[in-house]
């Protein structure tokens, strides 16, 4: 899905929001497989992708979202599509970091991998750093 995503859109037409949402919705499966410890991240991710699916009815591209939010001064406002974009990216960063840590460790501890991934991705965000 992400390979297809990298092919959609051009510099002139922009990055298509509906294709973006389709690809990112596939990550739900990864969050679900991580169990209760990552339920908060899964719920956040699902909600934000859902918001972006709704936004795709009004905006054709990611660039449209960012341009409108910048123009309206709503980039940092809750429920703004551009903020949802950032949160979805952070969710994907969390899953990526988790699996990188898990696969690179010799003890194959999901707990240790999760702690490290959290520290790398979410700790600085949730604690304002």
Secondary structure, 3 states (H helix, E strand, C coil): CHHHHHHCCECCCECEHHHHHHHHHCCHHHHHHCCHHHHHHHHHHHHHHHHHHHHCCCCCEHHHHHHHHHHHCCCCCCCCHHHHHHHHHHHHHHHHHHHHHHHHCCCCCHHHHHHHHHHHHCHHHHCCC
